[in-house]
């Protein structure tokens, strides 16, 4: 069921407010701390977190919020009782933020019965904002304009393969080699899902850990544009269904007809 217009526009406004809070920190000097998993966190992460969580509590008081910066405070037994929840990464791509390359985002997703039904991704530096879901389509807002998005089908040749700036590994390199002739494109954060939705990229393979807040908004937007996010068995990603909030391996495709199963199988 499509998200109500008032909720959609409210979440979009919150993402923009969070982006403004991030840019205030980005414009000056900031300290980088380390969380228990050794991942970086800054004042910008926390400023965006507090703004989004408070705003969602006002906008949809009946829907709980799972944010990267407060997930440890939510017991599993409680989380499992939530049929609907917001899944939030207040600043996706903190490493890119620290590098000051602009490739970081604000991610907000609505999950219903495990399905990411709506997502918003805001890029603070450019002001670009993507939103959508499988039941409502996908859209890009830039300035005062908005346009619908459609992933490229059939895919571009050679395939443009998204690769993380900060998390590329040997398995990714091997898969890219199995695809054959490609145009690898390095890009940070959830922007990879957005570029797939726009038709600017074709394939995004990811091996190794990500968290549910890294992918939920991007999956919703990509599915709204006709693409998919699949685990190695071909199942769409689902959320808030397991003990862990860590995702397994996945491949995101603009064109679901691409021979992704072949790429995942090493040559004997």
N, C-alpha and C positions, 0 to 999 in steps of 0.2 A: 504494500500500500504506500503510495507516495507520501512524503513528509509534507505536513501542512505548510503553507507559504509563510505564515508568521514564524514558525519554528525555523524553517530554512533561512529566512532573512535574519532572524535573531542570531543563529549560529554563525552566519557569515559576518555579521557585525562584530561578534565576539572574536572571531579569528583575526579580524582587522585590528581590534583593540589590542589583542595579544601581540600582533606584529608591531604595533606602535611601541609597546612596552619593551619588546626585544630590541628595537632600533635605538631606543634611548640608551640602553647598555652598550650596544654595538658601536655607538658613536664615540665612546670614551674608553678609558682603561678598565679592565675587569680582571678579576682573579679567576683561576680555574681550579676547582676542587675535584676530588675523586670520590665516587660512591663505592659501596662495598664490592661491586663487580669491576671496579677500576675504570669504569666509564666516566667521562668528564661531565661536570655540571657547573653552571655559572649562575650569576644573579639573573640573567635573562631567562633561563629555564624557569626559575622560581617565580619571577614576576609574571610571566605568561601563564604559568600554572595557576597561580592565585586568581588572576583575572578570569580565566576560563571557568574554573571550578565555581567561583562565586556567581558568574554570569549564567551558567547552566542551571545552577540551583534556583535562580530567579525565573529563568525561562521555562524550565520543565522540572518543577520541584518533585514530581513523582518518578523521575528517572535518575537512578544513581550514576555516579561518575567514577570511572577507573582511569586515573592519570598515571603516567610513568612516574611522576614525582610523589605519588602517594600510594602506589600499588601495594607496597609492603605493609601498609596499615589496614588492608582489607583482608580479613580472614577468608580462606577458601570456602568454608561452610556458608558464610554469608554471601559471597559472590555467586555461588551456585544457585541461590534463590532468586537471582535477578533475570527475568525473562527479557527485559530491555535494559540497556545501559549505554552510556556514552563512553567511548574508548578514545583517550586523548594523549597525544604526544605534544606537549606545549612548545617544544623546540626540537624538531627532528633534524639531526645533522649537527649536533653540538661540535663535533670535530671540525666540520666545515665552518661553523661560526667562529671557532677559535682561529682557524686559518684565515678568516676574513675573505673568503672567496664568494660569498653570497648564496651558496647552494644549500640553504637550510630552510625549513618550512615549519608551519604550524599545522598539525593534523588533528581533526576532530571527526569521529565516526559514530553513527548510531547503529547499534547492534540489536537485532531482535531475534530471539530464539537461535542464536549462534550465527546469524547471517548479517553481514555488514550491508545495511540497506541504504545508507546515505553517508556521504563523506564530504568534507570540506578540507582543502589544502590551500594554504596561503603562503606565498613567498614574500617575506617582508621587504627584501631589498628592491625587488622589481614592482611590487604591488599586485602582481598577477594572482588571481584566485580561481581555483578549479572547484567545481562542486557537482554532485550528482549521485545516481544510484541506478540499479537495474530497472526499476519501475518508473524512473523519471528522466532518464537520459543524462548526459554529461555536458557541462558547459564551462567555458572559460570567460571570466570577467577581467577586463583590462580597462582602466579608466572608467568612463561612463558607458562603455559598450559591453555586450555579451554575445557570444556566439556558441552554437551547439558544436559538440565534438563527435567525431567518429574515427575509431581506430582504422588503420589502413588495411583493407582487405580487397584483393590479395596483397600480401606483404611486399615491401620494397625489395629490389634485387640490385646489389647484394644486400643481405639482411643487415640492418643496423642494430647492433647488440649493445644494450646498456650494461655498463660495468661500474661498480661502486668505486669512488675515489679512495675510500678508506678501508674497504673490506674485500678487495679482490684477492683470490687465492688460486692455488694450482688446479683445483677441480673446475673452477670457472674457466681458466685458461684452456684446460683439456676439452671442455664442452664446446667452447668457441672454435677450437681446432676441428672438432668433429662436424660442426655445422658446415665448414668449408670456407668459401670466400665471404668475408663479412666486413663491415665497417664498425669496429668497436668504438663506442662513445662513452667517455668517462663522465659521470655525473653523480652528484651527491644526493642523499636524503630521498624523500618520497617523490622528488621531481621525476624520477624514472617512470613511475606509474603515470604521471601527468603527460609526459612526452609520448608514452605509448598511446594514451587516450587521444592525443592530438594527431597521431600518425607520424610523429617525428622520429620514433623508434619502433622496432618490431619485436624484440625479444629482450627479456630481463631475467636471466638465471641467477638464483641466489642459493649458495651452499653455506652452511654455518648459521649461527644463531641470529635471529631477529626476534623482536617481541611483537605482541599483538597490536600495540599502538603504532608500530612502524608500518604496518601493512593494511589495517582495516579501512582507513579513509581512502587510500590509493586503490584498493580492490573495488570498493563501491564505485568510485569514479570510473575506473577502467571498465568495469562491467556495464556501467551506463553508456559507455562508448562502444560496446560490443566485444570487448576483450575478456580475458579470463586470467585468474591466478589459481594455479593448480599445484597440488603436491605430487610427488613422483608416481603415485598410483592414479593420477588423473582426477582426483577429488578436489572440488573447490575448497578453499580455506574456510574454516569455521572458527568462531571465537567464543571465549568464556565457557569452553566445554571440557577443559582438562585441568589436572592439578597444576600444571605449569602454564605460565603466560608466554613461554618461549615458543616460537614457531619452529617447524622443521624446514627442510629444504623446499624450495618452490621454483616454479618457472612461470613468469607472467608473459602473456602473448597478446599482441594486438589482433592477430588473425588466429583463431582457435584451430584452423585447419592445418597449420604448420606441423611438420613431422617431429614434434618434440620428444615423443617416446624413443625414437631412433637416436636422437642426440644424447639422451640420458644413458644409453647403453654403450659402454666402452667396446671398441672393436676387439674381438678375440685375438 
